[in-house]
């Protein structure tokens, strides 16, 4: 199937003003990485899975880390968030591997080390199908699925779509615990998301994450992840990255999983940092709507009540990524649940 050069994006899909946004962006900060995050170091050997999807030859970057010590024969599949990559699971991969689990952490299409196609119909069902194809190629028939942030929405969809292939489901501060559009958050078009993503800077990412993810707190080790995301957005593939990011945001906003939590059949763990305030579109929501969004101290309990076989573990005073804020505390809770017999 013929491929159209990426330079058609600004000339055919968008107004003439949009390319100027990229030129007018804040001067470069920190490193710049390739369109598939070339130049950024992953904590374990990065491999690539080639496959066909929607008439295109695509690839997913992934890490497949064998179990260490006392091998238990179980596999954990890690699903990253929107502003994260498989690499951000580094601490969890180490802990899980040393506890006897095989660990597979993949970058979804449109993210990080994976393909960023010029045309792609993004859906959580499609990403789940892509992930299943990877696991099948790796000989994994049944796995524990652990998703963070947007990865929690994907993990939910995966467990709904392939319940007989999911031993257990765990989610860390998943987004999608509420339906933002039904609550009154205005719709952004893909073009509007694209214009927004072209202006991403390290400073903007850091300020957003400090305020929304970490309740005003910051650790120096978080800067590596800011540089990862900002470097990807300002590298030579910045327009491809921004375009795919816009499509993905539209998927997240328009494809809620909230109404199907009640249909999950697998044992499910919710790991919730209660200081998190993440909510897609809250920056453009009317004040009265914004005030109702992103209350994870309430949302965790509400959704735990919807999921038939759920366990809720809350981390008071922690934010959107408890596995990164207090990894020892987080992993103790996760491993404790994984070690318990399925009820």
C-alpha atoms as a printed R data frame, in Angstrom:
    type eleno elety resid chain resno       x       y      z
1   ATOM     1    CA   UNK     A     1   0.000   0.000  0.000
2   ATOM     2    CA   UNK     A     2   1.504   3.353 -0.974
3   ATOM     3    CA   UNK     A     3   2.596   5.735  1.766
4   ATOM     4    CA   UNK     A     4   2.110   9.458  1.512
5   ATOM     5    CA   UNK     A     5   5.071  11.565  2.669
6   ATOM     6    CA   UNK     A     6   4.573  13.098  6.105
7   ATOM     7    CA   UNK     A     7   4.895  16.607  4.672
8   ATOM     8    CA   UNK     A     8   1.269  16.468  3.496
9   ATOM     9    CA   UNK     A     9   0.052  16.941  7.054
10  ATOM    10    CA   UNK     A    10   0.263  20.728  7.339
11  ATOM    11    CA   UNK     A    11  -0.724  21.436  3.742
12  ATOM    12    CA   UNK     A    12  -3.796  19.237  3.431
13  ATOM    13    CA   UNK     A    13  -5.224  18.665  6.887
14  ATOM    14    CA   UNK     A    14  -4.677  21.884  8.698
15  ATOM    15    CA   UNK     A    15  -4.808  25.610  8.221
16  ATOM    16    CA   UNK     A    16  -1.729  27.412  7.024
17  ATOM    17    CA   UNK     A    17  -1.235  28.853 10.486
18  ATOM    18    CA   UNK     A    18  -0.558  25.536 12.196
19  ATOM    19    CA   UNK     A    19   3.010  24.965 10.930
20  ATOM    20    CA   UNK     A    20   3.838  28.430 12.271
21  ATOM    21    CA   UNK     A    21   2.972  27.207 15.747
22  ATOM    22    CA   UNK     A    22   5.837  24.748 15.620
23  ATOM    23    CA   UNK     A    23   8.232  27.493 14.520
24  ATOM    24    CA   UNK     A    24   7.004  29.872 17.222
25  ATOM    25    CA   UNK     A    25   7.313  27.361 20.034
26  ATOM    26    CA   UNK     A    26   9.516  27.947 23.052
27  ATOM    27    CA   UNK     A    27  13.257  27.550 22.265
28  ATOM    28    CA   UNK     A    28  14.587  24.001 22.705
29  ATOM    29    CA   UNK     A    29  15.110  22.734 26.240
30  ATOM    30    CA   UNK     A    30  17.152  19.635 26.939
31  ATOM    31    CA   UNK     A    31  17.732  16.766 24.490
32  ATOM    32    CA   UNK     A    32  15.748  16.025 21.324
33  ATOM    33    CA   UNK     A    33  14.876  12.478 20.308
34  ATOM    34    CA   UNK     A    34  13.803  10.795 17.081
35  ATOM    35    CA   UNK     A    35  10.218  10.108 16.040
36  ATOM    36    CA   UNK     A    36  10.460   6.675 17.664
37  ATOM    37    CA   UNK     A    37  12.375   7.984 20.666
38  ATOM    38    CA   UNK     A    38  15.735   7.181 19.104
39  ATOM    39    CA   UNK     A    39  18.495   8.320 21.436
40  ATOM    40    CA   UNK     A    40  16.636   7.670 24.687
41  ATOM    41    CA   UNK     A    41  17.966   4.797 26.776
42  ATOM    42    CA   UNK     A    42  15.547   2.108 27.969
43  ATOM    43    CA   UNK     A    43  16.241   0.239 31.229
44  ATOM    44    CA   UNK     A    44  16.209  -3.179 29.513
45  ATOM    45    CA   UNK     A    45  16.885  -4.447 26.000
46  ATOM    46    CA   UNK     A    46  14.456  -2.870 23.562
47  ATOM    47    CA   UNK     A    47  13.008  -5.181 20.921
48  ATOM    48    CA   UNK     A    48  10.568  -4.540 18.081
49  ATOM    49    CA   UNK     A    49   7.463  -6.417 17.005
50  ATOM    50    CA   UNK     A    50   6.529  -5.954 13.331
51  ATOM    51    CA   UNK     A    51   2.912  -6.481 12.275
52  ATOM    52    CA   UNK     A    52   0.242  -5.389  9.808
53  ATOM    53    CA   UNK     A    53  -2.652  -3.202 10.909
54  ATOM    54    CA   UNK     A    54  -5.147  -1.165  8.883
55  ATOM    55    CA   UNK     A    55  -3.185  -1.812  5.702
56  ATOM    56    CA   UNK     A    56   0.095  -0.591  7.180
57  ATOM    57    CA   UNK     A    57   3.382  -2.155  8.216
58  ATOM    58    CA   UNK     A    58   3.834  -1.076 11.829
59  ATOM    59    CA   UNK     A    59   6.041  -1.951 14.748
60  ATOM    60    CA   UNK     A    60   5.822  -1.820 18.523
61  ATOM    61    CA   UNK     A    61   8.842  -1.353 20.752
62  ATOM    62    CA   UNK     A    62   8.813  -3.600 23.817
63  ATOM    63    CA   UNK     A    63  10.874  -5.082 26.633
64  ATOM    64    CA   UNK     A    64  10.575  -8.758 27.554
65  ATOM    65    CA   UNK     A    65  12.359  -9.344 30.855
66  ATOM    66    CA   UNK     A    66  12.662 -12.925 32.141
67  ATOM    67    CA   UNK     A    67  11.873 -13.907 35.710
68  ATOM    68    CA   UNK     A    68  14.731 -13.948 38.183
69  ATOM    69    CA   UNK     A    69  15.206 -15.999 41.326
70  ATOM    70    CA   UNK     A    70  12.326 -18.327 42.108
71  ATOM    71    CA   UNK     A    71  10.426 -18.457 38.820
72  ATOM    72    CA   UNK     A    72   6.660 -18.688 39.312
73  ATOM    73    CA   UNK     A    73   5.619 -19.230 35.679
74  ATOM    74    CA   UNK     A    74   3.405 -16.108 35.617
75  ATOM    75    CA   UNK     A    75   3.629 -13.144 33.219
76  ATOM    76    CA   UNK     A    76   2.821  -9.502 33.904
77  ATOM    77    CA   UNK     A    77   2.010  -7.221 30.961
78  ATOM    78    CA   UNK     A    78   2.511  -3.518 31.660
79  ATOM    79    CA   UNK     A    79   0.534  -0.814 29.848
80  ATOM    80    CA   UNK     A    80   1.828   2.778 30.010
81  ATOM    81    CA   UNK     A    81  -0.052   6.059 30.254
82  ATOM    82    CA   UNK     A    82  -0.497   8.917 27.773
83  ATOM    83    CA   UNK     A    83   2.445  10.972 29.053
84  ATOM    84    CA   UNK     A    84   4.526   7.923 29.868
85  ATOM    85    CA   UNK     A    85   6.367   5.123 28.034
86  ATOM    86    CA   UNK     A    86   7.253   1.500 28.698
87  ATOM    87    CA   UNK     A    87  10.556   2.818 30.061
88  ATOM    88    CA   UNK     A    88   8.783   4.557 32.949
89  ATOM    89    CA   UNK     A    89   7.925   1.099 34.305
90  ATOM    90    CA   UNK     A    90  11.628   0.430 34.974
91  ATOM    91    CA   UNK     A    91  11.394   0.115 38.773
92  ATOM    92    CA   UNK     A    92   8.313  -2.085 38.577
93  ATOM    93    CA   UNK     A    93   9.923  -4.352 35.983
94  ATOM    94    CA   UNK     A    94  12.886  -4.926 38.292
95  ATOM    95    CA   UNK     A    95  10.746  -5.668 41.334
96  ATOM    96    CA   UNK     A    96   8.369  -7.985 39.479
97  ATOM    97    CA   UNK     A    97  11.187  -9.832 37.715
98  ATOM    98    CA   UNK     A    98  13.046 -10.380 40.970
99  ATOM    99    CA   UNK     A    99   9.794 -11.704 42.471
100 ATOM   100    CA   UNK     A   100   9.692 -14.450 39.817
101 ATOM   101    CA   UNK     A   101   7.486 -12.896 37.126
102 ATOM   102    CA   UNK     A   102   8.217 -12.605 33.432
103 ATOM   103    CA   UNK     A   103   7.516  -8.976 32.553
104 ATOM   104    CA   UNK     A   104   6.509  -7.572 29.161
105 ATOM   105    CA   UNK     A   105   6.245  -3.809 28.735
106 ATOM   106    CA   UNK     A   106   5.271  -2.500 25.305
107 ATOM   107    CA   UNK     A   107   4.942   0.939 23.753
108 ATOM   108    CA   UNK     A   108   1.575   1.231 22.050
109 ATOM   109    CA   UNK     A   109   1.312   2.426 18.440
110 ATOM   110    CA   UNK     A   110   1.502   6.220 18.404
111 ATOM   111    CA   UNK     A   111   3.732   6.343 21.475
112 ATOM   112    CA   UNK     A   112   7.423   6.440 22.311
113 ATOM   113    CA   UNK     A   113   9.455   3.779 20.415
114 ATOM   114    CA   UNK     A   114   6.542   2.573 18.283
115 ATOM   115    CA   UNK     A   115   5.218   3.605 14.858
116 ATOM   116    CA   UNK     A   116   3.388   6.894 14.430
117 ATOM   117    CA   UNK     A   117   1.350   6.407 11.246
118 ATOM   118    CA   UNK     A   118   0.062   9.248  9.085
119 ATOM   119    CA   UNK     A   119  -3.419   7.668  9.117
120 ATOM   120    CA   UNK     A   120  -4.731   5.410 11.890
121 ATOM   121    CA   UNK     A   121  -8.176   4.762 13.317
122 ATOM   122    CA   UNK     A   122  -7.294   4.759 17.004
123 ATOM   123    CA   UNK     A   123  -9.466   2.789 19.375
124 ATOM   124    CA   UNK     A   124  -8.797   0.961 22.621
125 ATOM   125    CA   UNK     A   125 -10.059  -2.167 20.883
126 ATOM   126    CA   UNK     A   126  -7.399  -1.763 18.186
127 ATOM   127    CA   UNK     A   127  -4.606  -1.203 20.708
128 ATOM   128    CA   UNK     A   128  -5.793  -4.214 22.689
129 ATOM   129    CA   UNK     A   129  -5.763  -6.320 19.518
130 ATOM   130    CA   UNK     A   130  -2.232  -5.116 18.708
131 ATOM   131    CA   UNK     A   131  -1.087  -6.080 22.192
132 ATOM   132    CA   UNK     A   132  -2.705  -9.494 21.947
133 ATOM   133    CA   UNK     A   133  -0.857 -10.098 18.666
134 ATOM   134    CA   UNK     A   134   2.431  -9.243 20.402
135 ATOM   135    CA   UNK     A   135   1.709 -11.604 23.283
136 ATOM   136    CA   UNK     A   136   0.711 -14.380 20.899
137 ATOM   137    CA   UNK     A   137   4.004 -13.942 19.036
138 ATOM   138    CA   UNK     A   138   5.829 -14.202 22.377
139 ATOM   139    CA   UNK     A   139   3.968 -17.372 23.328
140 ATOM   140    CA   UNK     A   140   1.958 -15.785 26.152
141 ATOM   141    CA   UNK     A   141  -1.540 -17.243 26.428
142 ATOM   142    CA   UNK     A   142  -2.515 -15.879 29.831
143 ATOM   143    CA   UNK     A   143  -1.211 -12.885 31.750
144 ATOM   144    CA   UNK     A   144  -1.677 -10.463 34.601
145 ATOM   145    CA   UNK     A   145  -2.423  -7.082 33.010
146 ATOM   146    CA   UNK     A   146  -1.307  -3.939 34.832
147 ATOM   147    CA   UNK     A   147  -2.207  -0.534 33.376
148 ATOM   148    CA   UNK     A   148  -1.347   2.988 34.508
149 ATOM   149    CA   UNK     A   149  -3.255   6.173 33.618
150 ATOM   150    CA   UNK     A   150  -4.455   5.820 29.988
151 ATOM   151    CA   UNK     A   151  -2.995   2.326 30.207
152 ATOM   152    CA   UNK     A   152  -5.704   1.633 32.758
153 ATOM   153    CA   UNK     A   153  -8.372   2.373 30.157
154 ATOM   154    CA   UNK     A   154  -6.557   0.079 27.724
155 ATOM   155    CA   UNK     A   155  -6.141  -2.638 30.355
156 ATOM   156    CA   UNK     A   156  -9.871  -2.462 31.090
157 ATOM   157    CA   UNK     A   157 -10.677  -2.809 27.414
158 ATOM   158    CA   UNK     A   158  -8.192  -5.686 27.072
159 ATOM   159    CA   UNK     A   159  -9.794  -7.562 29.985
160 ATOM   160    CA   UNK     A   160 -13.264  -7.015 28.512
161 ATOM   161    CA   UNK     A   161 -12.156  -8.091 25.052
162 ATOM   162    CA   UNK     A   162 -10.027 -11.106 26.042
163 ATOM   163    CA   UNK     A   163 -11.257 -12.177 29.503
164 ATOM   164    CA   UNK     A   164 -10.096 -15.782 29.082
165 ATOM   165    CA   UNK     A   165  -6.532 -14.531 28.519
166 ATOM   166    CA   UNK     A   166  -6.354 -12.337 31.639
167 ATOM   167    CA   UNK     A   167  -5.469 -13.960 34.949
168 ATOM   168    CA   UNK     A   168  -5.860 -10.726 36.884
169 ATOM   169    CA   UNK     A   169  -6.265  -7.023 36.159
170 ATOM   170    CA   UNK     A   170  -4.554  -4.239 38.092
171 ATOM   171    CA   UNK     A   171  -4.840  -0.506 37.455
172 ATOM   172    CA   UNK     A   172  -2.777   2.355 38.836
173 ATOM   173    CA   UNK     A   173  -4.610   5.701 38.909
174 ATOM   174    CA   UNK     A   174  -6.404   4.896 35.672
175 ATOM   175    CA   UNK     A   175  -8.036   7.759 33.870
176 ATOM   176    CA   UNK     A   176 -11.549   7.149 32.599
177 ATOM   177    CA   UNK     A   177 -13.023   6.598 36.067
178 ATOM   178    CA   UNK     A   178 -15.540   9.239 34.959
179 ATOM   179    CA   UNK     A   179 -16.981  10.294 31.595
180 ATOM   180    CA   UNK     A   180 -15.708  13.834 31.090
181 ATOM   181    CA   UNK     A   181 -17.868  14.663 28.073
182 ATOM   182    CA   UNK     A   182 -21.016  13.479 29.840
183 ATOM   183    CA   UNK     A   183 -20.062  15.712 32.772
184 ATOM   184    CA   UNK     A   184 -19.936  18.769 30.518
185 ATOM   185    CA   UNK     A   185 -16.311  19.098 29.415
186 ATOM   186    CA   UNK     A   186 -16.263  20.811 25.977
187 ATOM   187    CA   UNK     A   187 -15.121  18.829 22.939
188 ATOM   188    CA   UNK     A   188 -11.766  19.654 21.354
189 ATOM   189    CA   UNK     A   189 -11.408  18.785 17.679
190 ATOM   190    CA   UNK     A   190  -8.408  16.799 16.498
191 ATOM   191    CA   UNK     A   191  -7.131  19.969 14.833
192 ATOM   192    CA   UNK     A   192  -7.334  21.822 18.145
193 ATOM   193    CA   UNK     A   193  -5.489  19.037 19.929
194 ATOM   194    CA   UNK     A   194  -2.848  19.096 17.181
195 ATOM   195    CA   UNK     A   195  -2.297  22.845 17.573
196 ATOM   196    CA   UNK     A   196  -1.972  22.350 21.327
197 ATOM   197    CA   UNK     A   197   0.485  19.454 21.019
198 ATOM   198    CA   UNK     A   198   2.743  21.377 18.628
199 ATOM   199    CA   UNK     A   199   3.429  23.818 21.463
200 ATOM   200    CA   UNK     A   200   4.479  21.248 24.074
201 ATOM   201    CA   UNK     A   201   7.623  22.228 26.036
202 ATOM   202    CA   UNK     A   202   9.572  20.705 28.900
203 ATOM   203    CA   UNK     A   203   8.589  23.593 31.159
204 ATOM   204    CA   UNK     A   204   4.908  23.144 30.339
205 ATOM   205    CA   UNK     A   205   5.072  19.391 30.945
206 ATOM   206    CA   UNK     A   206   6.879  19.860 34.250
207 ATOM   207    CA   UNK     A   207   4.423  22.466 35.501
208 ATOM   208    CA   UNK     A   208   1.408  20.360 34.499
209 ATOM   209    CA   UNK     A   209   2.747  17.176 36.087
210 ATOM   210    CA   UNK     A   210   3.839  18.920 39.289
211 ATOM   211    CA   UNK     A   211   0.397  20.480 39.735
212 ATOM   212    CA   UNK     A   212  -1.868  17.700 38.478
213 ATOM   213    CA   UNK     A   213   0.086  14.489 39.055
214 ATOM   214    CA   UNK     A   214   2.071  15.212 42.203
215 ATOM   215    CA   UNK     A   215  -0.004  17.745 44.200
216 ATOM   216    CA   UNK     A   216   2.702  20.406 43.947
217 ATOM   217    CA   UNK     A   217   5.585  18.093 44.854
218 ATOM   218    CA   UNK     A   218   8.549  17.222 42.643
219 ATOM   219    CA   UNK     A   219  11.520  14.852 42.714
220 ATOM   220    CA   UNK     A   220  14.674  15.352 40.609
221 ATOM   221    CA   UNK     A   221  14.280  11.853 39.138
222 ATOM   222    CA   UNK     A   222  11.031  12.943 37.465
223 ATOM   223    CA   UNK     A   223  13.022  15.269 35.185
224 ATOM   224    CA   UNK     A   224  14.200  12.275 33.139
225 ATOM   225    CA   UNK     A   225  10.597  11.559 32.171
226 ATOM   226    CA   UNK     A   226   9.923  15.201 31.350
227 ATOM   227    CA   UNK     A   227  12.970  15.217 29.050
228 ATOM   228    CA   UNK     A   228  11.785  11.962 27.466
229 ATOM   229    CA   UNK     A   229   8.395  13.392 26.547
230 ATOM   230    CA   UNK     A   230   9.598  16.884 25.627
231 ATOM   231    CA   UNK     A   231  12.507  15.480 23.592
232 ATOM   232    CA   UNK     A   232  10.138  13.296 21.589
233 ATOM   233    CA   UNK     A   233   7.840  16.249 20.941
234 ATOM   234    CA   UNK     A   234  10.569  18.576 19.726
235 ATOM   235    CA   UNK     A   235  12.668  16.116 17.718
236 ATOM   236    CA   UNK     A   236  12.722  15.738 13.915
237 ATOM   237    CA   UNK     A   237   9.397  13.869 13.977
238 ATOM   238    CA   UNK     A   238   7.610  16.473 16.087
239 ATOM   239    CA   UNK     A   239   4.737  16.918 13.618
240 ATOM   240    CA   UNK     A   240   4.093  13.157 13.412
241 ATOM   241    CA   UNK     A   241   4.291  12.929 17.187
242 ATOM   242    CA   UNK     A   242   1.878  15.841 17.671
243 ATOM   243    CA   UNK     A   243  -0.577  14.507 15.083
244 ATOM   244    CA   UNK     A   244  -0.706  11.020 16.613
245 ATOM   245    CA   UNK     A   245  -0.995  12.541 20.073
246 ATOM   246    CA   UNK     A   246  -4.014  14.536 18.892
247 ATOM   247    CA   UNK     A   247  -5.683  11.397 17.531
248 ATOM   248    CA   UNK     A   248  -4.993   9.573 20.781
249 ATOM   249    CA   UNK     A   249  -6.466  12.370 22.906
250 ATOM   250    CA   UNK     A   250  -9.615  12.197 20.773
251 ATOM   251    CA   UNK     A   251  -9.771   8.437 21.402
252 ATOM   252    CA   UNK     A   252  -9.395   8.914 25.154
253 ATOM   253    CA   UNK     A   253 -12.088  11.592 25.339
254 ATOM   254    CA   UNK     A   254 -14.661   9.936 23.081
255 ATOM   255    CA   UNK     A   255 -14.289   6.249 24.071
256 ATOM   256    CA   UNK     A   256 -15.160   5.945 27.775
257 ATOM   257    CA   UNK     A   257 -14.800   2.613 29.558
258 ATOM   258    CA   UNK     A   258 -16.637   3.876 32.634
259 ATOM   259    CA   UNK     A   259 -19.962   2.267 31.702
260 ATOM   260    CA   UNK     A   260 -18.394  -1.194 31.336
261 ATOM   261    CA   UNK     A   261 -16.533  -1.547 34.639
262 ATOM   262    CA   UNK     A   262 -19.568  -3.508 35.833
263 ATOM   263    CA   UNK     A   263 -18.891  -6.082 33.095
264 ATOM   264    CA   UNK     A   264 -15.376  -7.010 34.205
265 ATOM   265    CA   UNK     A   265 -15.200 -10.645 35.262
266 ATOM   266    CA   UNK     A   266 -11.551 -10.975 36.293
267 ATOM   267    CA   UNK     A   267 -10.167 -10.225 39.785
268 ATOM   268    CA   UNK     A   268  -9.278  -6.532 39.702
269 ATOM   269    CA   UNK     A   269  -7.012  -4.363 41.855
270 ATOM   270    CA   UNK     A   270  -7.312  -0.579 41.947
271 ATOM   271    CA   UNK     A   271  -4.194   1.180 43.227
272 ATOM   272    CA   UNK     A   272  -5.142   4.821 43.784
273 ATOM   273    CA   UNK     A   273  -3.071   7.817 44.827
274 ATOM   274    CA   UNK     A   274  -5.819   9.972 46.292
275 ATOM   275    CA   UNK     A   275  -4.144  13.361 45.655
276 ATOM   276    CA   UNK     A   276  -4.372  12.890 41.880
277 ATOM   277    CA   UNK     A   277  -6.523  15.423 39.998
278 ATOM   278    CA   UNK     A   278  -6.050  14.237 36.396
279 ATOM   279    CA   UNK     A   279  -9.056  14.847 34.113
280 ATOM   280    CA   UNK     A   280  -8.899  15.205 30.325
281 ATOM   281    CA   UNK     A   281 -10.155  18.627 29.230
282 ATOM   282    CA   UNK     A   282 -10.292  20.153 32.699
283 ATOM   283    CA   UNK     A   283  -8.232  23.083 31.413
284 ATOM   284    CA   UNK     A   284 -11.105  24.215 29.168
285 ATOM   285    CA   UNK     A   285 -14.024  23.095 31.334
286 ATOM   286    CA   UNK     A   286 -16.374  25.735 32.804
287 ATOM   287    CA   UNK     A   287 -15.530  26.407 36.489
288 ATOM   288    CA   UNK     A   288 -18.628  24.600 37.771
289 ATOM   289    CA   UNK     A   289 -17.725  21.503 35.724
290 ATOM   290    CA   UNK     A   290 -14.022  21.639 36.538
291 ATOM   291    CA   UNK     A   291 -14.812  21.626 40.240
292 ATOM   292    CA   UNK     A   292 -16.427  18.190 39.845
293 ATOM   293    CA   UNK     A   293 -13.567  16.535 37.926
294 ATOM   294    CA   UNK     A   294 -10.628  14.395 38.956
295 ATOM   295    CA   UNK     A   295 -11.448  13.656 42.594
296 ATOM   296    CA   UNK     A   296  -9.574  10.374 42.892
297 ATOM   297    CA   UNK     A   297 -10.244  10.128 46.628
298 ATOM   298    CA   UNK     A   298 -13.881   9.631 45.604
299 ATOM   299    CA   UNK     A   299 -13.516   8.018 42.170
300 ATOM   300    CA   UNK     A   300 -11.483   5.049 43.410
301 ATOM   301    CA   UNK     A   301 -14.186   4.047 45.877
302 ATOM   302    CA   UNK     A   302 -16.985   4.595 43.354
303 ATOM   303    CA   UNK     A   303 -15.408   2.453 40.645
304 ATOM   304    CA   UNK     A   304 -14.367  -0.254 43.106
305 ATOM   305    CA   UNK     A   305 -18.070  -0.530 43.865
306 ATOM   306    CA   UNK     A   306 -18.852  -1.045 40.179
307 ATOM   307    CA   UNK     A   307 -16.314  -3.816 39.514
308 ATOM   308    CA   UNK     A   308 -17.660  -7.195 40.713
309 ATOM   309    CA   UNK     A   309 -14.373  -8.753 41.942
310 ATOM   310    CA   UNK     A   310 -12.468  -5.656 42.995
311 ATOM   311    CA   UNK     A   311  -9.928  -4.772 45.660
312 ATOM   312    CA   UNK     A   312  -9.116  -1.132 46.406
313 ATOM   313    CA   UNK     A   313  -5.786   0.040 47.810
314 ATOM   314    CA   UNK     A   314  -5.511   3.780 48.421
315 ATOM   315    CA   UNK     A   315  -2.319   5.772 48.917
316 ATOM   316    CA   UNK     A   316  -3.244   8.924 50.857
317 ATOM   317    CA   UNK     A   317  -1.256  12.011 49.853
318 ATOM   318    CA   UNK     A   318   0.198  10.345 46.743
319 ATOM   319    CA   UNK     A   319  -0.721  11.431 43.230
320 ATOM   320    CA   UNK     A   320  -1.046  10.072 39.708
321 ATOM   321    CA   UNK     A   321   1.972   7.753 39.765
322 ATOM   322    CA   UNK     A   322   2.418   6.145 43.206
323 ATOM   323    CA   UNK     A   323   4.716   3.539 41.635
324 ATOM   324    CA   UNK     A   324   7.145   6.400 40.927
325 ATOM   325    CA   UNK     A   325   6.525   8.556 44.015
326 ATOM   326    CA   UNK     A   326   6.890   5.813 46.628
327 ATOM   327    CA   UNK     A   327   7.899   2.628 44.793
328 ATOM   328    CA   UNK     A   328   8.567   0.510 47.896
329 ATOM   329    CA   UNK     A   329   5.132   1.186 49.343
330 ATOM   330    CA   UNK     A   330   3.461   0.647 45.981
331 ATOM   331    CA   UNK     A   331   5.206  -2.618 45.140
332 ATOM   332    CA   UNK     A   332   4.539  -4.071 48.589
333 ATOM   333    CA   UNK     A   333   0.810  -3.571 48.000
334 ATOM   334    CA   UNK     A   334   0.950  -4.941 44.449
335 ATOM   335    CA   UNK     A   335   2.955  -8.056 45.299
336 ATOM   336    CA   UNK     A   336   0.818  -8.701 48.365
337 ATOM   337    CA   UNK     A   337  -2.291  -8.832 46.166
338 ATOM   338    CA   UNK     A   338  -0.619 -10.941 43.490
339 ATOM   339    CA   UNK     A   339   0.513 -13.480 46.103
340 ATOM   340    CA   UNK     A   340  -2.992 -13.965 47.457
341 ATOM   341    CA   UNK     A   341  -5.087 -16.824 46.032
342 ATOM   342    CA   UNK     A   342  -7.808 -15.725 43.633
343 ATOM   343    CA   UNK     A   343 -11.072 -15.511 45.613
